[in-house]
């Protein structure tokens, strides 16, 4: 099972194993990632924007929603958490 390391803006680190193909916004909705900020869950608001610190190569390429909302931020490793499905170990940060 993939290991997720999630750095929250308050300095807290949350580490947890998740099932393969998990979406962290869905897990946040059931209190598995309690401090993750998110809004619409559909790639329209960018409240769930995260920076990928490690493991980006295991993610699918950004979809059209991420390209539209994040534009050049994609080059700096930012993604929309609601659009990510975790396949392998990953480390993320959210301000």
MARTIKE-109203 format. One record per residue (C-alpha): residue number from 1; chain; residue in three letters; x, y, z. Coordinates in Angstrom, 1 decimal. Example, Ala and Ser with C-alpha at 12.3 -4.5 7.8 and 13.67 -1.06 7.14 Angstrom:
<rs>
<r 1; 'A'; 'ALA'; <12.3; -4.5; 7.8>> <r 2; 'A'; 'SER'; <13.7; -1.1; 7.1>> 
</rs>
This chain:
<rs>
<r 1; 'A'; 'UNK'; <0.0; 0.0; 0.0>> <r 2; 'A'; 'UNK'; <1.3; 3.5; -0.8>> <r 3; 'A'; 'UNK'; <2.7; 5.6; 2.0>> <r 4; 'A'; 'UNK'; <1.6; 9.3; 2.1>> <r 5; 'A'; 'UNK'; <3.6; 12.0; 3.9>> <r 6; 'A'; 'UNK'; <1.5; 15.1; 4.1>> <r 7; 'A'; 'UNK'; <3.0; 18.4; 5.4>> <r 8; 'A'; 'UNK'; <0.2; 20.8; 6.5>> <r 9; 'A'; 'UNK'; <0.6; 24.6; 6.6>> <r 10; 'A'; 'UNK'; <0.6; 24.5; 10.4>> <r 11; 'A'; 'UNK'; <3.8; 22.5; 10.4>> <r 12; 'A'; 'UNK'; <2.2; 19.2; 11.2>> <r 13; 'A'; 'UNK'; <3.2; 16.1; 9.4>> <r 14; 'A'; 'UNK'; <0.7; 13.3; 8.8>> <r 15; 'A'; 'UNK'; <1.9; 9.9; 7.6>> <r 16; 'A'; 'UNK'; <-0.4; 7.2; 6.6>> <r 17; 'A'; 'UNK'; <-0.7; 4.2; 4.3>> <r 18; 'A'; 'UNK'; <-3.6; 4.4; 1.9>> <r 19; 'A'; 'UNK'; <-5.2; 1.9; -0.5>> <r 20; 'A'; 'UNK'; <-3.8; 2.1; -4.1>> <r 21; 'A'; 'UNK'; <-5.9; 4.5; -6.2>> <r 22; 'A'; 'UNK'; <-7.1; 6.5; -3.2>> <r 23; 'A'; 'UNK'; <-8.0; 10.2; -3.5>> <r 24; 'A'; 'UNK'; <-6.9; 12.3; -0.6>> <r 25; 'A'; 'UNK'; <-9.9; 14.7; -0.7>> <r 26; 'A'; 'UNK'; <-12.2; 11.8; -0.4>> <r 27; 'A'; 'UNK'; <-10.2; 10.5; 2.5>> <r 28; 'A'; 'UNK'; <-10.3; 14.0; 4.1>> <r 29; 'A'; 'UNK'; <-14.0; 13.9; 3.8>> <r 30; 'A'; 'UNK'; <-14.1; 10.9; 6.1>> <r 31; 'A'; 'UNK'; <-11.5; 12.5; 8.5>> <r 32; 'A'; 'UNK'; <-8.4; 10.4; 7.4>> <r 33; 'A'; 'UNK'; <-6.5; 13.6; 6.5>> <r 34; 'A'; 'UNK'; <-8.2; 16.1; 8.9>> <r 35; 'A'; 'UNK'; <-6.3; 19.3; 8.1>> <r 36; 'A'; 'UNK'; <-6.3; 19.0; 4.3>> <r 37; 'A'; 'UNK'; <-8.0; 22.1; 2.9>> <r 38; 'A'; 'UNK'; <-10.4; 21.4; 0.0>> <r 39; 'A'; 'UNK'; <-13.6; 22.9; -1.5>> <r 40; 'A'; 'UNK'; <-15.5; 21.7; -4.4>> <r 41; 'A'; 'UNK'; <-13.7; 18.4; -5.1>> <r 42; 'A'; 'UNK'; <-14.1; 18.9; -8.8>> <r 43; 'A'; 'UNK'; <-11.0; 20.9; -9.8>> <r 44; 'A'; 'UNK'; <-12.7; 24.3; -9.9>> <r 45; 'A'; 'UNK'; <-11.7; 26.1; -6.8>> <r 46; 'A'; 'UNK'; <-8.0; 25.3; -6.2>> <r 47; 'A'; 'UNK'; <-8.5; 25.1; -2.4>> <r 48; 'A'; 'UNK'; <-6.9; 21.7; -2.4>> <r 49; 'A'; 'UNK'; <-3.7; 22.8; -4.2>> <r 50; 'A'; 'UNK'; <-0.6; 20.9; -3.0>> <r 51; 'A'; 'UNK'; <3.0; 20.9; -3.9>> <r 52; 'A'; 'UNK'; <4.5; 17.5; -4.7>> <r 53; 'A'; 'UNK'; <7.8; 17.1; -2.8>> <r 54; 'A'; 'UNK'; <8.5; 13.5; -3.8>> <r 55; 'A'; 'UNK'; <6.8; 10.8; -5.9>> <r 56; 'A'; 'UNK'; <5.4; 13.0; -8.8>> <r 57; 'A'; 'UNK'; <6.6; 10.5; -11.3>> <r 58; 'A'; 'UNK'; <4.1; 7.9; -10.1>> <r 59; 'A'; 'UNK'; <1.1; 10.3; -10.7>> <r 60; 'A'; 'UNK'; <-0.9; 10.6; -13.9>> <r 61; 'A'; 'UNK'; <0.0; 13.7; -15.9>> <r 62; 'A'; 'UNK'; <-2.0; 16.8; -15.0>> <r 63; 'A'; 'UNK'; <-5.5; 16.8; -16.6>> <r 64; 'A'; 'UNK'; <-7.2; 19.7; -18.3>> <r 65; 'A'; 'UNK'; <-8.7; 21.0; -15.1>> <r 66; 'A'; 'UNK'; <-5.3; 21.2; -13.5>> <r 67; 'A'; 'UNK'; <-3.8; 22.8; -16.6>> <r 68; 'A'; 'UNK'; <-6.6; 25.4; -16.6>> <r 69; 'A'; 'UNK'; <-6.5; 26.2; -12.9>> <r 70; 'A'; 'UNK'; <-2.8; 26.0; -12.1>> <r 71; 'A'; 'UNK'; <-1.2; 27.0; -15.4>> <r 72; 'A'; 'UNK'; <2.6; 27.7; -14.8>> <r 73; 'A'; 'UNK'; <2.3; 26.5; -11.2>> <r 74; 'A'; 'UNK'; <2.4; 23.0; -12.6>> <r 75; 'A'; 'UNK'; <6.1; 23.6; -13.4>> <r 76; 'A'; 'UNK'; <6.8; 24.2; -9.7>> <r 77; 'A'; 'UNK'; <5.2; 20.9; -8.8>> <r 78; 'A'; 'UNK'; <1.8; 22.0; -7.8>> <r 79; 'A'; 'UNK'; <-1.3; 19.8; -8.4>> <r 80; 'A'; 'UNK'; <-4.9; 19.7; -7.3>> <r 81; 'A'; 'UNK'; <-5.3; 17.1; -4.6>> <r 82; 'A'; 'UNK'; <-8.9; 16.3; -5.7>> <r 83; 'A'; 'UNK'; <-7.6; 15.2; -9.1>> <r 84; 'A'; 'UNK'; <-4.9; 12.9; -7.8>> <r 85; 'A'; 'UNK'; <-5.2; 9.2; -7.4>> <r 86; 'A'; 'UNK'; <-2.3; 7.8; -5.3>> <r 87; 'A'; 'UNK'; <-0.6; 4.8; -6.9>> <r 88; 'A'; 'UNK'; <2.8; 4.8; -5.0>> <r 89; 'A'; 'UNK'; <4.6; 6.5; -2.1>> <r 90; 'A'; 'UNK'; <4.2; 10.3; -2.2>> <r 91; 'A'; 'UNK'; <5.2; 13.4; -0.2>> <r 92; 'A'; 'UNK'; <3.1; 16.5; -0.4>> <r 93; 'A'; 'UNK'; <2.8; 20.0; 1.2>> <r 94; 'A'; 'UNK'; <-0.1; 22.3; 1.5>> <r 95; 'A'; 'UNK'; <0.2; 25.9; 2.7>> 
</rs>
